[in-house]
């Protein structure tokens, strides 16, 4: 294997100027978003010195995503996704400007800060399902996985860089400037979004309100591959999310050294960035299901071994491995969702995927904290890792479509009404290729669809 094929596949940057502009815009705005996350936590703690108020920051960010996400996804499947995405960006930028104003003026109640954070998260919940449909619409099918890998590696890089930049800006210029930088970063995001073509849903549009949401949930429960991918993700995060245990394990095993704790927090991201940077062979491999199952099992085993480690360096190595496995699992999950879901349902399914990605880690950290309270941090890590391995094995054993190879697929069936589904045209099921397929290379990617699943009219059991 040549080094070029081992490195991150950058063909999407050459194939689609619209995707390239969008990636640049989203990368810069993601940097600003991580700066705001750090600044909000700093400001709330500085105002209250209360762990309860600090915990409320996470609540203000998570609840809007869960409460609004599915309904926003239903709206996205009826409207021009580009317009919805721009609306979400305008709302988020406006909230960042208001946060900057209160940061410069000071003397604002903490409840107002949290209300602005919740409003910004609400606009993010509107824009996220729209953003989730861009890659399969802008890129040929054999480059979808590579495009998702580019999104992932830039996001992980900003997760490393953003907090550090926020710390420097906070120290030099204060809270208001940090929020202002975030607001200005959306200008680059607007540049990327304005270059997109109109992206209305293909196929039958979503029904309004709760009916449209239920149609999306019916697809999720009936499509074994997509359902299996989301269940695998929940198994990994709910059973073995480790971050809430890091301070306790650091105190139990490594003397409570803050430098070690900081390395724990960075090791997962380092493993993710390094693996995604060398994801070329994976994104060209047409087996996202087996990759996700193996990576999720590796995540659990690595965290169990981290719980057994008595050396800080051995523990860091296990966390780097866990971060690498997590990056592969997330990339595979997103590829499955975006290539196996009909375009007319993609907004709702992307919203559900986002909710799983938000809720799973929070529930996993809660589980870890409860178990550690009854026993120890190491015990919570070991049992969580083993439970993750068992749960992932169970999902794989009961979902042969997920562990099978990706061969040709027929069009998916879209539940158009609560009573009877209507079959989408093949172009809608596969996702329109842009640019046209005639200008693309031969299909060889991870995104190639897998074997056909049972129709959505008869949801299959696990």
N, C-alpha and C positions, 0 to 999 in steps of 0.2 A: 504494500500500500504506500503510495506517495504521500509526502507531507501535505501537499495541496489538498488531497482528498481527506486527510485526517483533520485538517483545520476546519473551522466554522465555514459552512457553505455560504458564500456571499453572492451567489448568482442573482438573488432577488434584487440586490442593489443595482445591478446592471440591467435587469429585465424590465423593471417598472420604476420610472422616475417618480410616479405618484407615491409608491411605497417608500422610496428613499426619502422623499420630503416628509412623509408622515412619520417615519422612524426618527428622523432628526428632531422633529417637533415634539414627539412624545418623550424622547430621551431627555431633552432640556426641561420639559414640564415635570417629568418624574424627579429630576434633580431638585427642582423647586418644591415639589410635594414632600420629599423626604426632609428638606430643610424646615418646612412648616411643621411636620410631625415632631421633630426635635424641639422646635421653638415653642410649640404649644405645651409640651410636657415640661419644659423649663419654666415657662411663664406661670403655669398653673401651680407648680411646686413652689415657685418663688412667692406667689401670692398667698398660698394657703399652708404650705408645709404639712400637707395632709395626704396620706397615701390613699384615702378614700376618694378625694377629689382627683388625684392623679389617675386612679383606676377609672374614674368617670370619663376621662378623655377617650379611652378605648371603647367605652360604651357608646359615647357620642359618635364615634366613627363607625361602629359596627351595626348599630340598630337601624339607621337609615338604609344601609346596604341590604339588610335582610328584609325590612318592611317594604321598601320601594322596589327592590330589584326585579321581582317577577312581573309586576305590573309595568315597570319600565320596559322590560323585555317584550311584553305583549305590544306595547306602543311602538317599539322599534320595528316589530314585524308587520306594522301597518304603514309606516312612514318612510321617508327618505332618510336613510341611516346617517348620511353626511350632515343633514340639518339637525338631527337629534344630537349628534356628537358635538356640533358647534354650539348648540344651546347649553349642553353640559359644560363645555369649556368656558363659555361666557359666565355662567353661574359660579363656577369655581373661581375664576379670576376676580369676579366681583366680591366674593367672600374673602379672598386673600387681600384685596384692597381695603375692605372694612377692618380686617384683622390688623393691617398695617396702620390704619388710622388710630385704632384704639391702642396699638403699641406705642405710637408716637405721643398720644395725648395722656395715656395712663389713667389710673383711678377708675377703671371699668370693673364692675363686679365679675367674679369668675363665672357666674352663670351666663353672662353675656358672651364671654369667650367660648364657652362650651356650646352655646346656641349657634354661634357662627361656625364652629367646627362641625356641628350636626348639619347645618344648612349646606356647607361645602360638601360633606359626605353624601348628602341627598342628590346634589347635582352630579357628583361622581357616579352615583348609582344609576342615574339616567344615561350618562355618557358611556359607561362601561359596556353594556350590551351592544350599543352601536359600534363601538370600537372592535368588539369581538368578531364582527362579520367582515372586516376590511381585508384581512390577509387572504382568505379563499376567494374573494372577489377581485383582488388586484393582481394576484399571481397565478401562473399556471399550476395545475394540480401537483406536478412533480416537484414544485418549489415551495409548497405550503409549509412543510415541516421546517425547511431552512429559514423561511420568513419568521416563523414562530420562534426559532432558536435565536435569531437576531433580536427579536423583541425581548426575549428572556435574558440574553447576555447583557444587553444595555440596561435593562431594569436592575439586574443584580449588581452591575457596576455602579449604578447610581445609588443603590442601597449602601454600598461601601463608601462612596465619595460624599453623598449628600449630608450625612450626619457630621462628618469631619468639616465640611465647608460651613455648615450651620454653626458649629462650635467656634470657628474662626470669626465668622461674621458677628455672632453674638458678643464675642469678647471685644471686637474692635468697634462695632457701630451700634449694637443693641438690637432689641426685639423688633422694633418697627422696620428696620432695614431688611431683616431676614424675611419678614412677611412680604415686603415690597419686592424683593428679588423673586419670590414665588409668583406674585402677581404678574411681573414683567415676563417671566418664563412662559406664560401662556401665549404671549405674542408670537413666539416661535411655533407653538402648537397650532395657532390659528393659520400661520403660513402653510404648515403641512396639510391642514384640513381643507383650506380653500382650494388647494390643487387637486382635490379628489373629484372624480366624476360623480354625477348623481347616482345613488345606490338604493333604489327602491327594492323592496323584497321581490324575489322571483317566485312565481307560483301564486297560490291563493293567499290573500292577506289574512292576518290574524283577526279573529273576532274580538270585539271590544270587551273591556272589563274582565270579570272573573271567568267568563267562558273561554276567552283566549288563553288565560293563565292555565286553566284546567286542561285545555288541549295540549299545551306544552308539557304539563306534568304527565299526561297520558302517554305522550311519546316517550318520555324518560322511563316510565315504568315498563313500557312494552318493548323498548329497544335494548336488547340484552348487552350489546357491546358498550353503548354509551352508559347505560346503568352500571355495568360492571366497572367501567373506568372511574365513575364517581364514587362507587362503594369502595373501590381499592384506595382511592385518595382519602376517604373518611377513615378507613381502617388504619392507614398510616398515621394520620394526624391525631385522631381521637385517642388511639391506643398508646401512642408513643411520642407525642410532642414534648421536647425536652427543655425548652428555654426557661420555663418558670422554675426548673430545678437547678439551674446553673449556680445561683448564689449559694444554695444549700450544699450541693455537691462540692463546690469550691471550698466551703467552710469545713465540711466533713473530711475531705481527702487532701486538700492542698493548702491548708492554713489560712484560708480567706484572703489570699493575696489578690488585690484588685486587678493587678496586671494579668494574672491568670484568667480571671473572670472576663476581662476584655478580650483575651485571645479566644476563649470559648465562643463568645458572641460573634467573632469574626471568622472562625474556622468554617462554620457552615457555609457562609457566603463565599469564602475563598474556594472551597470545594465545588460549589455551584458554578462560579465564574470559570474556573479552570476546565471543568468538564464540558460546559457549553461551548467554550472556545475550541474544543477538539471534538465537537459533536458531528462533524461531517459524515463519518461512517454510519452513525445512528440515524441521521436525517435521510440518508440514502437507503436505509434498510427498510423494507416494506413489512415490518412486523411491530407496530407500536404496542399491541396488546402484550405480547411476551416481554418486551422491553420494560413496560410499566410494571408488570407483575414481579419480574426479577429485581428491578430497581427498588420497588417498595419493600420487598423482602430484605434486600440488602440494607435499606434504611433501618429497619427494625433490628437486624442482627448487629449493625454497627453501634446503635445506641445501647443495646444490651452489653456489648463489649466495653463501651465507654463507662457504663456503670460498674464494671469489674476492674477498670484500670486503676492502678495505684501510682503510676507515673504520669505526670502532667503531659509529657510529650506523647506518650502512648494514647492518652485521652484525646489530645488534639488531633492525632492521626485518625482516630475513629470518627471524630466530628467532621474532619475534612472528607472522609469517605462517605459519611452520612449526607453531607451537603451535596456531594457529587451524585449520589443515588437519588436524592430528592430532586435535583435539577433534571435528571433524565426522566423521572416519573412524571413531573409536571409537564415537561415537553411532550411526552407521549400522550398524557391525558388530554392536553389541549389539541394535539393533532387528531386524536380520535374524535373529539367533540366536533371539531370544525370540518372534518372530512366525512363524517358519518351522519351529520344532521342536515336535512333539507334546508335550503336557504330561507324558505318561508317560516321556519321554526328556529332559526339560528339565534335570533335575539333572545328568545325566551330560554333556550338551552344554555346560552352563554351566561345569562343572568343566574340560572341555577348553579352553573359551574362556579361563578364568582361567589355565590352564597356559601357553597361547599368550601371554597378556598378561604373564606373569612371565618365561618363558624367552626370548622374542624379544628384549626389550631387553638382557638379560644377554649373549646371544650376539652381538647387534649391537655392544655395547660391546667385547666381546672381539675381534671382527673388526676394528673401528676401531683398536684398540690395536695389533694385529699389523701392519696395513697402515701405520699411522703409524710404527711401528718400522722398517719397511723403506724408508719414504719420508719423508713429513712429515704434519703434522696437516691442512694444507690439501688435500694430495693424497688423504688418506683421506676427507675430507668430500666432495670433488668426485666421486671415483670411486664412493663409496657412494651419493650422491644420484642419479647417472646409472644405477647398477645398480638402484636402487629403481624408477626410472621404467621401465626396461626390463622388470623383473620384473612390475610392476603391469600394464603394457601386455600382457604375455604372458598373465597371468591373465584379464584382460578379454577378450582375443581368443579364448581357448579356452573361455570360460564365457559364452556368449550369454545364459543365464538370469540371470546377475548384472548384466549391463549393460542388460538389458531393463527395460521399465516394469512397474509393479505393477498387475496387473489382478485379476480374480477368481481364486480358487484353490480347488482341491478338497482334501479331507482328505489329509494326508500318510499314508504307510504306515509302520507301526511294526514293526521286526523282532522279533517276539515270541519266536522261537526261532532257533537257529542254522540250521535247515533251511529253514523257510518263514515268511514274514512274515504277520502278520494285520493287516487294515486296521482302524484305529481308527474309532470313531464320529466323525461330523463335529464334535460338541461337544468331544471330546478333542483332535482335531487342531487346531482353531482356538483352543483355550484358553477355559475358562469365563469369561464376562464377569461381573464383580462390581463395581458393582451391575449389575442386569439391563440388557440392551441397550435395553429400552423407555424407560429413563430417561436415555439418552445422546443426544448429537448425531449428525448424519449423519457417516458415515466419510469422513475426508479426510486422514488422517495419513500420515506416513512409514511407519508400521507396517503399512499395508495390504499383504496378501500379494502376492507376485508370481506369475508364471505357474508352472504346475505343473511339477515336475521328474520325471525318470525314477523309477520305484519303486525302493525300497531293495533289492529282490531282485537287481538287476543293477547293481552299482556301476559308475558310468561313469568312464572315464579322463579325464585332464585335457584 
